[in-house]
Amino acid sequence: MNNPQNKNLTWAQENGYEYNAESEGVTFEGARSLDIFRKAESFRDHVRGIHRNRPFEILDVHVGVNRSDEWRHVWQTIIVIPTDGLDLPNFDLLPRRETGGMSFLGIKGLDLKLAPTAPQDERQLVDAFNKNYSLFGGGAFEAMEASIKSADHLVPSLADMASICKPGVLRFLSTASTGFIEVQNGYVAIRAPETRIITGAFSDIILQGRERESLLAVANDLLDVIANAASEAPLRTLTLENTFNPGQLLGSITGGVIGFCLGGFIAIPLLFLPEENYSFLTPVLALALIPALALGGTVLGRFIGNTLMRFK
């Protein structure tokens, strides 16, 4: 039987890489502070080597995932590479196809904006980037924390983010298939992308054997594009805009909690109706009330939060 460990071992041996079935985590000292590794529970199938003259480590990481107030752990394949020679700021790039819940709550990061007079091809490039990624200067958690304190503090200067806002980089990211991208303290970590259209609430996203070459290639392609774009002129009218809405986030959470409690308050008495008023549909309707009112409360809270922010 060809299990994942055998596939990863075979791939490593074919390419002259070092393989360890069990691991204590990345050996790059500075990379251990990256969020994905700092919050991990365990590691496995660790491969180290050199590709395109860059050292890399690729491994499966056991991380916590929260879905609808339920917390579980899943395995994700991660690659980490030093960004030596590249002047990169700390930032997170989150694919929006994987962060629908965050967008619903108003957590969208920074939007790139161009003047209406900008050439159409430049506007299409920026629109494609904004559609595909959420950009957080400094990191997603750090950016949201700063925004709650001061909306202006969240927005880094364009000069600070220039290296990833060049046309060549935006063009690459508008078509590339990546998972979360985290750049911190001279290292880039990229998670394997979720390519399945329909998944369970908790799904492992792991690459086995030669499948890992796709992640290795996209990570190196990104670094090559950033290096080649260093001499590119920036988009002339480009600006960064903070789209994070603390009011929308607070309203959504508050509305969801109120809706959930209200649903429970109404649903529980329905389960104890007198027999003459009881129907086989009663428990179904009662239990359906809880998520329905929670969702309704979240939508209403989101609307109220947006409205209050407009008049702030």
N, C-alpha and C positions, 0 to 999 in steps of 0.2 A: 504494500500500500504506500502510495506516494504522499506523505503528510506534509503540511506547510514547512516544518523544520527541515525535512529533506530537500524541499524545493529551494529554500533559502540557502542551505548549505551548498547545494549543487551550483546555484548561481554564483555564490561567493567564490567557490573553487574555480569555476570556469574563468573568472575575471581576475583571479589573484588577490581577492579581498580577504580580510580576516573575519571570521564568523564565530559568534558565541550564542548558544541557544538561550542561556540565561544571562542577565545583565543587571548591573547596579545603576545603569543610566549612562548618559553621554560622558565621554572622557574629556571633551573640550571643557576646560575649567570654567571659562566665562559663560558657556552656554547653559550651565546648570541653573542660572538665575532666570531663564526664560520661563514664562508662565506655564507653558505646556509641560515642561519637565519639573518645575517646582511643585506643581499640583498633582503630579502623577503618583499612582499607587505602586506600580511595578512596571518592569520592562522585560522584553524577550526578543529573540531573533535579531540580535544586534550585529550589524555588518559595518566594518570600517575599511576605508580604502582611499584611493586617489583617482579622480576622474577629471579629465580636461585640466590637469595640473592643479586641481583644487582638492584638498582633503575633505572627506565627508563622513558622516555617520548616518545610518538609516536603521530604524528599529521600530518595533511595535510598543506602544505606550498605553498603559491602562489608566484611563482618565474618567472623572466623574461627569455625568451629563444630567441636566435637569430638564424634565418634560412634564408640564402640567402639575407642578408641585410634587413630582416624584423624582427621586434621585437614584440613579444607577450608574454602573461603570461599564464602559465599552472599550474595546481595543481599537487603536488608530495607528496607522503607519506614518511615521514622521521622518523627514530628512533635515539635517542641520549641517550648514556649511559656513565657515568663516567668511566675512566680507572684506578681507584684507585688500587694501588699495582703493576701496570705494568709500567715499565720504557720505554715509547714509545716516539719516536721523532715526531715532526710535519711532516705530509706528506699527500698527496692525492693519492688515487688509483682510476684510471678511467678505467672502462671496455672498451676495444677497440672496442667492437661491437657497442657501443653507441657513439664513437668518431671518426667515419670514416673521417669526414671533418678535424679534427685536425691532424690526421695522414697524410692526403693528403698534408696539409700545412707544414708538417715536425715537428709537435709538438707531440713528442712521449715520452718525459720524459727520464727516465733512463732505460737502458737495463742491465740485469744481464748477466754476461759473465763467462764462465768456460774455463779452458785450454782444448785443444784438447785431452789431456791424461786423462781427468776426466772420471770416470765410466759412462757408457751409461745411467744408470737409473738416475744419477744426471743431466746429460745433457738434458734428456727428461723432467725432472721436471722443469728445468730452462726455456727450450724452451716453455713449456706449459704456464708458468707464463708470459713470454714475449709476447706470442700470445694473452693472455686474458686481460692483464692489462698494463696500462701506469702508472709508478711510478714517482711521483714528490716529491723530498725531500723538506720539508719546506712548500709545497703547490704549486699548479699548477701555479698561477699567479706569486708568489714570485720566483719560479724556472725559469720561462721564463724571467722575468725581470733581474734576476741575470745572466742568460746565455747571454743575449744581451750585457751586460757590460763585461762579461768575461766567456768564455766557461768553464774554470776550476773551477770557483766559484760555478757553478751549482752542481757539483758532491760532495755530502757529503762523509765523510769517511765511510768505511764499518762498522767500530765500531759504528758509530752513527745510522746506519740503521740495525744493526745486529738482533734486536728483530723481524723484519718482514722478514728477509732473511733466517731464519732457515728452514731446510728441512720440518718440520712438517707444518709450516705456508704456505710455497710454495705449498705443497701437498694439503692442504685444499683449497687454493685460485685457484688451477688449475681446481677444479671441482665445487666449490661453485657458486651459482647464486646470485650476488649482483649488486646493482647499484653503484653510486659513493660512495667512502668511504673517509671521511675527518677526520683526527685526528689532533686536535689542543688543546694545553693547558689543557691536561688531560681529554678530551672528545672525543668520537668517534661518528660520525654521519654517518648513512648509508641510502641512498635513495632506494626506491623500485626499483627493476630491471625492465627494459623494456624487456618483454618476447615475445611480438608480433613480427612476422616476417615483416609484412607490416603495417606501421602506416602513419597517415597524417603528414604534416610538423610540426604541433603543436598538441601534444596529451597529455592529462592528464595521469599520472601514479599513480593511487591511489589504495590503498588496503582497503577493507571494512570489518568490523566485524572480523570474524575468519580468513580471509585472512591475517590479520596483524600478526597472529602468526608465519607465515613463516619468516617475517622480524625480528621479535623478536627472533626467534630461531637462524637465521644465525648470528645475531649480537652477541648473547651470545656464540655461537659456536666459532666464530672468537676469542673472548676474552679468552675463555677456551683454545683454541689451542695455542695462544700466551703465555699464562701463563704456559702451560705444556711444551712449547718449550724452556723455559728459560734455562733449564739444557742441552739442545741439543748442540752437537758440530756443529759449522758452516761448510758449504761446504768449503773444504780446498783451492781450487783454485779460489774461487768466487771473482769477481771484478765488479765494477759499471762503466758503460760507458755512457757519455752524448750523446744522439742521437738528441738533439734539434739543428736544423740548421737555424740560423737567416737569412742566405742568401736565403734559400729555401722559408722561410716564406715571406720575403720581395719581392722576385722575383714573387711568386705566387700572392700576393696582387697587385703588380705593373702591372703584366701581365694581371690579371683579369680586372683591371680598364681600362687599355689601350684597351683591347679587347672589353669591354663594350662600351667605347666611340667610337671606330672605327665602331662597329656594328651599333650604333645609327647614326653615320655620313653617313654610306652607306645606312641604311635602310630607313631613313626619305625621301631622294630624290625619292626612289622607290615608295613611297606611292603617289607621285605627278607626276607620269609619264603621258605623253599625252595619251588620250583615245585610240588612235590607237595602242599604245604599251602596253596597260594595260590588264592584265589577272586576272581572279578571284583568281589565285594562288599568284599573286604579293604580296598582304598584308600578306599572310601566310609566304612566303619566306622572306619578309622584317622583320617581327617580329621574325622569327626563327634565323635570322642572329645575333641578339643581344646576346642571351645566347650562341649560337654556338661560336662566336668569343671571348666572355668572357671566356668560358671554354678553348678554344684553347690558349688564351693568358695566362691563369693560368697555363696550362700544360707547355707551352714554358717558362714562367717565372720561374717555378719550376725547369726545366732543366737547365736554365742559372744560377740560384742561386746555384744549386748543383755543377755545373761546376766551378763557381768562387770560391766556398769554397774549392774545391780540390786543387786549385792552390794558395790559400791564403798563 
